[in-house]
Amino acid sequence: MILNKVLTTFLLIAVQSGQLLFAATAYVSNEKDNTISLIDTDRMEVVDTIPVGQRPRGIALSRDQKLIYICASDDDTIQIFDIQQKKIVGDLPSGADPETFALHPDGRHLYIANEDDNLVTIVDVANSKVVAQIDVGVEPEGMAVSPDGRWAVNTSETTNMVHWIDAKTFELVDNTLVDQRPRHVIFEPDSKLLWASSEIGGTVSIIDTDSKLITKKIGFLIKGIHRDRVQPVGMVLDHTGKYAYVALGPANHVAVVDRKTYEVVKYILVGRRVWHMAFTPDNRYLMTTNGVSGDVTVIDIEKQKAVKSIKVGRYPWGITILP
């Protein structure tokens, strides 16, 4: 009884102080190995490699954090990975070539970008049923759902547009023209602004959610690197509201952007062909997937510099982290 009370008190103190009792696990999709790598974020090393479907790319946690959804692009399906069992336990329907997706805040509706079908497919994950398919532009790629649950947005790489979908009616209601080959989109926590990266255009557009108009455009210039190699793709926003981090693809850098002034304050050198990123739950580190070098770079947020490289599978693409 005394031991139980001591353990309960210890747990309570740990939770209240925000400390993690157990290391989080990062899950990395390896596009050319058809695997996911599991990284212990305490030791910062790979602890397991698990076979999955063909060409895994987009990867995300379920709302209850018991499952991971994986875009198996060449299998034309969304795989369901059980975290506790460490295996694929089912599939969700999808159109052709699912690349990325976004889960609605309700935890039920999954919005999937189907690159080969020029569609956004909406799946009810509770019953594995397709509830809608929406025609969008050519080569749909990025997906995001606003934190308030009102909007789902998709980018079409060839049409160069952000498509606005009403999350209640599942209807396409507006489009915003952006620079060439838009890839990733992410909302500010208050849902008022949307960030959209344009890979070939070399810019990030800040779009007002109400007007659907671009209010600011961010460019990037790295000394010694040709501007054609500066290709913005994945983005994340820090928990403080101060910075955005933008992966710059073959420029092999992550840009640190002030979210108030939209000025680039630093470029951080990482691995080759940086794709996507995720913060560790304690917000101490940012982990990046680097496709060509086949590794994950660990960035110390306080120091704003890379502190470690972790070898994973071939062409790591997506990353999600379980607390």
Residue pairs with C-beta under 8 A, 6 or more apart in sequence:
11 21
14 20
14 21
18 282
19 282
20 281
20 282
20 323
23 40
23 41
23 42
23 43
24 41
24 42
24 280
24 281
24 282
24 321
24 322
24 323
25 38
25 39
25 40
25 41
25 47
25 321
25 322
26 38
26 39
26 41
26 278
26 280
26 287
26 296
26 319
26 320
26 321
26 322
27 36
27 37
27 38
27 39
27 59
27 68
27 81
27 319
27 320
27 321
27 322
28 36
28 37
28 38
28 39
28 59
28 289
28 296
28 312
28 313
28 316
28 318
28 319
29 36
29 52
29 56
29 57
29 58
29 59
29 70
29 71
29 316
29 317
29 318
29 319
30 36
30 37
30 56
30 312
30 313
30 314
30 315
30 316
30 317
31 55
31 56
31 57
31 291
31 314
31 315
31 316
31 317
32 55
32 313
32 314
32 315
33 313
33 314
33 315
34 51
34 52
34 53
34 54
34 55
34 56
35 49
35 50
35 51
35 52
35 56
35 313
36 49
36 50
36 52
36 56
36 59
36 68
36 70
36 81
37 46
37 48
37 49
37 296
37 312
37 313
37 316
38 46
38 47
38 48
38 49
38 50
39 45
39 46
39 47
39 287
39 296
39 310
39 312
40 46
40 47
41 280
41 285
41 287
41 321
44 298
44 308
44 310
45 310
46 310
46 311
46 312
48 86
49 313
50 81
50 86
50 87
52 70
52 72
52 79
52 81
52 88
53 70
53 72
53 74
53 75
53 77
53 79
53 88
54 72
54 73
54 74
54 75
55 72
55 73
55 74
55 75
56 70
56 71
56 72
56 73
56 79
56 317
56 318
57 71
57 73
57 99
57 100
57 317
57 318
58 69
58 70
58 71
58 98
58 99
58 100
58 101
58 317
58 318
59 68
59 69
59 70
59 71
59 318
59 319
59 320
60 68
60 69
60 101
60 102
60 103
60 318
60 320
61 67
61 68
61 69
61 320
61 322
62 68
62 69
62 103
62 107
62 125
63 103
63 107
64 107
65 83
65 322
65 323
66 82
66 83
66 84
67 80
67 81
67 82
67 83
67 89
68 80
68 81
68 83
68 320
68 322
69 78
69 79
69 80
69 81
69 92
69 101
69 103
69 110
69 125
70 78
70 79
70 80
70 81
71 78
71 94
71 98
71 99
71 100
71 101
71 112
71 318
72 78
72 79
72 98
73 97
73 98
73 99
73 115
74 97
76 94
76 95
76 96
76 97
76 98
77 91
77 92
77 93
77 94
77 98
78 91
78 92
78 93
78 94
78 98
78 101
78 110
78 112
78 123
79 88
79 90
79 91
79 92
80 88
80 89
80 90
80 91
80 92
81 87
81 88
81 89
82 88
82 89
83 322
90 128
91 128
92 110
92 123
92 125
92 128
93 121
93 123
93 128
93 129
93 130
94 112
94 114
94 121
94 123
95 112
95 114
95 116
95 117
95 119
95 121
95 133
96 114
96 115
96 116
96 117
97 114
97 115
97 116
97 117
98 112
98 113
98 114
98 115
98 121
99 113
99 114
99 115
99 140
99 141
100 112
100 113
100 141
100 142
100 143
100 184
100 318
101 110
101 111
101 112
101 113
101 143
102 110
102 111
102 143
102 144
102 145
102 152
103 109
103 110
103 111
103 125
103 145
104 110
104 111
104 145
104 149
104 152
104 167
105 145
105 147
105 148
105 149
106 149
107 125
108 124
108 125
108 126
109 122
109 123
109 124
109 125
109 131
109 167
110 122
110 123
110 125
111 120
111 121
111 122
111 143
111 145
111 152
111 154
111 165
112 120
112 121
112 122
112 123
112 143
113 120
113 140
113 141
113 142
113 143
113 154
114 120
114 121
114 140
115 139
115 140
115 141
115 157
118 135
118 136
118 137
118 138
118 139
118 140
118 156
119 133
119 134
119 135
119 136
119 140
120 133
120 134
120 136
120 140
120 143
120 152
120 154
120 163
120 165
121 130
121 132
121 133
122 130
122 131
122 132
122 133
122 134
122 152
122 170
123 129
123 130
123 131
124 130
124 131
131 170
132 170
134 165
134 170
134 171
134 172
135 172
136 154
136 156
136 159
136 163
136 172
137 156
137 158
137 159
137 160
137 161
137 163
137 175
138 156
138 157
138 158
138 159
139 156
139 157
139 158
139 159
140 154
140 155
140 156
140 157
140 163
141 154
141 155
141 156
141 157
141 182
141 183
141 184
142 153
142 154
142 155
142 182
142 183
142 184
142 185
142 196
142 197
143 152
143 153
143 154
143 185
144 152
144 153
144 185
144 186
144 187
144 194
145 151
145 152
145 153
145 167
145 187
146 152
146 153
146 167
146 187
146 191
146 194
146 209
147 187
147 189
147 190
147 191
148 191
149 167
150 166
150 167
150 168
150 191
151 164
151 165
151 166
151 167
151 187
151 191
151 209
152 165
152 167
153 162
153 163
153 164
153 165
153 185
153 194
154 162
154 163
154 165
154 185
155 161
155 162
155 163
155 178
155 182
155 183
155 184
155 185
155 196
156 163
156 182
157 181
157 182
157 183
157 199
158 181
160 177
160 178
160 179
160 180
160 181
160 182
160 198
160 201
161 175
161 176
161 177
161 178
161 182
162 175
162 176
162 178
162 182
162 185
162 194
162 196
162 205
162 207
163 172
163 174
163 175
164 172
164 173
164 174
164 175
164 176
164 212
165 171
165 172
165 173
166 173
174 212
175 212
176 196
176 205
176 207
176 212
176 213
176 214
178 196
178 198
178 201
178 203
178 205
178 207
178 214
179 198
179 200
179 201
179 202
179 203
179 205
179 217
180 198
180 199
180 200
180 201
181 198
181 199
181 200
181 201
182 196
182 197
182 198
182 199
182 201
183 197
183 198
183 199
183 232
183 233
183 234
184 196
184 197
184 232
184 233
184 234
184 235
184 276
185 194
185 195
185 196
185 197
186 194
186 195
186 235
186 236
186 237
187 193
187 194
187 195
187 209
188 194
188 195
188 237
188 259
189 237
189 241
191 209
192 208
192 209
192 210
193 206
193 207
193 208
193 209
193 215
194 206
194 207
194 209
195 204
195 205
195 206
195 207
195 235
195 237
195 244
196 204
196 205
196 207
197 203
197 204
197 232
197 233
197 234
197 235
197 246
198 204
198 205
198 232
199 231
199 232
199 233
199 249
200 231
202 219
202 220
202 227
202 228
202 230
202 231
202 232
203 217
203 218
203 219
203 220
203 232
204 217
204 218
204 232
204 235
204 246
204 257
205 214
205 216
205 217
205 218
206 214
206 215
206 216
206 217
206 218
206 262
207 213
207 214
207 215
208 214
208 215
216 262
218 246
218 257
218 262
218 264
220 230
220 232
220 246
220 248
220 251
220 255
220 264
220 267
221 227
221 230
222 230
222 248
222 251
222 253
222 267
225 251
225 253
229 249
229 250
229 251
230 248
230 249
230 251
231 248
231 249
231 250
231 251
232 246
232 247
232 248
232 249
232 255
233 247
233 248
233 249
233 274
233 275
233 276
234 246
234 247
234 274
234 275
234 276
234 277
235 244
235 245
235 246
235 247
235 277
236 244
236 245
236 277
236 278
236 279
236 286
237 243
237 244
237 245
237 259
238 244
238 245
238 279
238 283
238 301
239 279
239 283
241 259
242 258
242 259
242 260
243 256
243 257
243 258
243 259
243 265
244 256
244 257
244 259
245 254
245 255
245 256
245 257
245 277
245 286
246 254
246 255
246 257
247 254
247 274
247 275
247 276
247 277
247 288
248 254
248 255
248 267
248 274
249 273
249 274
249 275
250 272
250 273
250 292
252 269
252 270
252 271
252 272
252 273
252 274
252 290
253 267
253 268
253 269
253 270
253 274
254 267
254 268
254 270
254 274
254 277
254 286
254 288
254 299
255 264
255 266
255 267
255 268
256 264
256 265
256 266
256 267
256 268
256 304
257 263
257 264
257 265
258 264
258 265
266 304
268 299
268 304
268 305
268 306
269 306
270 288
270 290
270 297
270 299
270 306
271 288
271 290
271 292
271 293
271 295
271 296
271 297
271 309
272 290
272 291
272 292
272 293
273 290
273 291
273 292
273 293
274 288
274 289
274 290
274 291
274 297
275 288
275 289
275 290
275 291
275 316
275 317
275 318
276 288
276 289
276 317
276 318
276 319
277 286
277 287
277 288
277 289
277 319
278 286
278 287
278 319
278 320
278 321
279 285
279 286
279 287
279 301
279 321
280 286
280 287
280 321
281 321
281 323
283 301
284 300
284 301
284 302
285 298
285 299
285 300
285 301
285 307
286 298
286 299
286 301
287 296
287 297
287 298
287 299
287 319
287 321
288 296
288 297
288 299
288 319
289 296
289 312
289 316
289 317
289 318
289 319
290 296
290 297
290 316
291 315
291 316
291 317
292 315
293 309
294 311
294 312
294 313
294 314
294 315
294 316
295 309
295 310
295 311
295 312
295 316
296 309
296 310
296 312
296 316
296 319
297 306
297 308
297 309
297 310
298 306
298 307
298 308
298 309
298 310
299 305
299 306
299 307
300 306
300 307
